[in-house]
C-alpha cells in the first residue's frame, strides 16, 4: 500500500487520502527523497546506482523513481527534511473518515515564519506583574476586596493575572483526580467480573 501511495505522490505531486495514511506515508517518502539527495551528491556512478536501486526496492515503480531522481530532487537539495505537507480536508461522506491532502513542499517555500520574540515578551510581562504583586501583598493586609483604594489601576490586573495560574492548576488537579477515580472504579468492576467468571 505504501508503495502505491508513494508512486501516486511522486507522479502527481499531491494525493487525497485519509489522514492516517498520509501520516504513515510522510516518513517513508521522506526517506526515499533523502536517498535521491544522496545519489545527487554522490560522485561515484556505482553509489548513485546503489541509491536508485534501494529506492526502486521500496517504491517498486521504475518510472516514479526515475522522475524523483532526475526531476524532483533538485527542488529538495537545499531543504533538510520537511519535504511534504498535509492539509486536513474534513470527513468523507461514506464512512466519516478524516480526509487529507498530502503534497510536496515547493523548493522555494520557507515554511512558517518564526516569531518567538512576541510570545516571549508576552510571557515575561505576567511574571514580572506576579512578582510585583507578591512583593506588595504582605505589606498590605487589610479588608480583602477586588480593588483596594490605595492600589493604582495597573496593579489590579497584575493580581488577577497572579490568580489565574492558581485556578488553572486547581482545575487540572481536580480533573486528574476524577480520572484516577473513574479508572479505579472501572478496574474494580473488571476484577469483579473476572472473579465471577
Wavefront OBJ file of the C-alpha trace (Angstrom):
o trace
v 0.000 0.000 0.000
v 2.831 2.421 0.846
v 4.466 1.652 -2.484
v 1.313 2.609 -4.367
v 0.857 5.772 -2.304
v 4.489 6.762 -2.903
v 4.137 6.160 -6.640
v 0.987 8.284 -6.809
v 2.573 11.093 -4.785
v 5.717 11.163 -6.927
v 3.859 11.093 -10.235
v 1.066 13.536 -9.332
v 2.738 15.763 -6.739
v -0.228 15.589 -4.373
v -2.793 12.966 -3.435
v -6.044 12.937 -1.485
v -6.181 10.159 1.098
v -7.103 9.570 4.728
v -5.150 11.450 7.381
v -3.817 8.239 8.911
v -2.467 7.021 5.564
v -0.929 10.432 4.877
v 0.781 10.454 8.270
v 2.094 6.953 7.656
v 3.308 7.923 4.178
v 5.221 11.029 5.269
v 8.285 9.377 6.932
v 8.558 6.722 4.206
v 8.549 9.171 1.283
v 10.962 11.486 3.087
v 13.468 8.638 3.391
v 13.165 7.986 -0.346
v 13.769 11.679 -1.059
v 16.842 11.521 1.182
v 18.115 8.618 -0.922
v 17.629 10.745 -4.046
v 19.533 13.626 -2.453
v 22.403 11.302 -1.517
v 22.505 9.985 -5.075
v 22.687 13.524 -6.440
v 25.610 14.386 -4.147
v 27.482 11.140 -4.816
v 30.494 11.330 -7.125
v 30.661 7.617 -7.898
v 28.301 6.201 -10.534
v 28.099 2.904 -8.635
v 26.956 4.752 -5.498
v 24.253 6.605 -7.494
v 23.013 3.313 -8.921
v 23.003 1.798 -5.437
v 20.745 4.557 -4.047
v 18.439 4.292 -7.061
v 18.089 0.540 -6.585
v 17.324 0.998 -2.884
v 14.539 3.404 -3.835
v 13.179 1.012 -6.503
v 13.081 -1.761 -3.894
v 10.791 0.354 -1.720
v 8.696 2.183 -4.325
v 8.524 -0.678 -6.899
v 7.903 1.640 -9.850
v 10.907 2.475 -12.008
v 9.205 5.383 -13.777
v 8.298 7.097 -10.496
v 11.812 6.607 -9.134
v 13.279 7.969 -12.371
v 11.080 11.059 -12.111
v 12.086 11.579 -8.476
v 15.822 11.083 -9.040
v 16.014 13.058 -12.304
v 13.484 15.889 -11.940
v 12.111 16.373 -8.419
v 15.289 16.001 -6.363
v 16.622 19.385 -7.495
v 13.820 21.103 -5.526
v 14.869 19.458 -2.265
v 18.662 19.872 -2.362
v 18.604 22.917 -0.075
v 15.963 21.566 2.330
v 16.854 19.498 5.380
v 13.706 17.440 5.831
v 10.093 18.532 5.747
v 9.570 17.677 2.092
v 5.823 17.034 2.431
v 2.847 18.911 3.816
v -0.507 17.520 4.983
v -3.749 19.505 4.794
v -6.903 18.373 6.593
v -9.955 18.333 4.317
v -12.736 17.181 6.622
v -14.665 13.930 6.767
v -15.516 11.563 3.925
v -19.249 11.203 3.345
v -19.472 7.407 3.225
v -17.670 6.390 6.413
v -16.783 9.727 8.079
v -13.050 9.041 7.767
v -10.828 12.115 8.207
v -9.514 13.042 4.770
v -6.354 14.917 3.958
v -4.227 16.150 1.107
v -0.515 15.297 1.147
v 1.738 17.178 -1.225
v 5.375 18.001 -1.850
v 6.528 21.342 -0.495
v 7.859 23.742 -3.122
v 11.614 24.160 -3.155
v 11.411 27.911 -2.553
v 8.850 27.647 0.284
v 10.404 28.778 3.564
v 7.593 27.488 5.756
v 6.127 29.370 8.692
v 7.896 32.496 9.840
v 9.166 32.108 13.366
v 8.059 34.828 15.779
v 9.114 33.705 19.276
v 10.047 37.266 20.313
v 6.428 38.379 20.685
v 5.462 35.292 22.683
v 8.470 35.664 24.956
v 7.606 39.310 25.605
v 4.029 38.375 26.474
v 5.171 35.656 28.878
v 7.677 37.889 30.670
v 5.150 40.626 31.376
v 2.790 38.485 33.528
v 5.711 37.016 35.500
v 7.001 40.482 36.341
v 3.493 41.535 37.316
v 3.171 38.476 39.575
v 6.477 39.286 41.264
v 5.324 42.871 41.878
v 2.011 41.667 43.293
v 3.723 39.158 45.593
v 6.135 41.746 46.979
v 3.350 44.255 47.646
v 0.803 41.831 49.128
v 2.387 41.119 52.552
v 2.740 44.833 53.303
v -0.959 45.489 52.732
v -3.149 43.048 54.626
v -6.462 44.678 55.340
v -10.042 44.028 54.312
v -9.997 41.745 51.218
v -11.628 43.352 48.225
v -11.376 43.204 44.449
v -9.501 46.522 44.072
v -8.302 48.418 47.112
v -8.476 52.216 47.023
v -4.736 52.568 47.716
v -3.821 50.486 44.631
v -3.277 52.019 41.249
v -5.332 50.741 38.283
v -2.253 48.971 36.819
v -1.761 46.787 39.923
v -5.292 45.288 39.857
v -4.773 43.327 36.609
v -1.443 42.092 37.984
v -3.201 40.482 40.956
v -5.820 38.936 38.681
v -3.047 37.579 36.472
v -1.448 36.009 39.551
v -4.730 34.261 40.470
v -5.356 32.738 37.016
v -2.491 30.184 37.055
v -3.539 29.031 40.515
v -7.119 28.449 39.339
v -5.863 26.636 36.264
v -3.646 24.353 38.340
v -6.525 23.575 40.712
v -8.808 22.634 37.798
v -6.103 20.424 36.320
v -5.568 18.618 39.632
v -9.323 18.076 40.002
v -9.534 16.584 36.517
v -6.641 14.220 37.251
v -8.237 13.087 40.496
v -11.557 12.448 38.755
v -9.827 10.493 36.020
v -7.981 8.327 38.557
v -11.199 7.643 40.428
v -13.008 6.508 37.271
v -10.082 4.265 36.359
v -10.138 2.654 39.815
v -13.897 2.049 39.597
v -13.527 0.532 36.129
v -10.659 -1.675 37.285
v -12.651 -2.907 40.299
v -15.595 -3.689 38.027
v -13.316 -5.651 35.677
v -11.794 -7.559 38.595
v -15.204 -8.455 39.972
v -16.403 -9.725 36.577
v -13.263 -11.844 36.234
v -13.824 -13.387 39.687
v -17.407 -14.234 38.778
v -16.304 -15.965 35.587
l 1 2 3 4 5 6 7 8 9 10 11 12 13 14 15 16 17 18 19 20 21 22 23 24 25 26 27 28 29 30 31 32 33 34 35 36 37 38 39 40 41 42 43 44 45 46 47 48 49 50 51 52 53 54 55 56 57 58 59 60 61 62 63 64 65 66 67 68 69 70 71 72 73 74 75 76 77 78 79 80 81 82 83 84 85 86 87 88 89 90 91 92 93 94 95 96 97 98 99 100 101 102 103 104 105 106 107 108 109 110 111 112 113 114 115 116 117 118 119 120 121 122 123 124 125 126 127 128 129 130 131 132 133 134 135 136 137 138 139 140 141 142 143 144 145 146 147 148 149 150 151 152 153 154 155 156 157 158 159 160 161 162 163 164 165 166 167 168 169 170 171 172 173 174 175 176 177 178 179 180 181 182 183 184 185 186 187 188 189 190 191 192 193 194 195 196 197
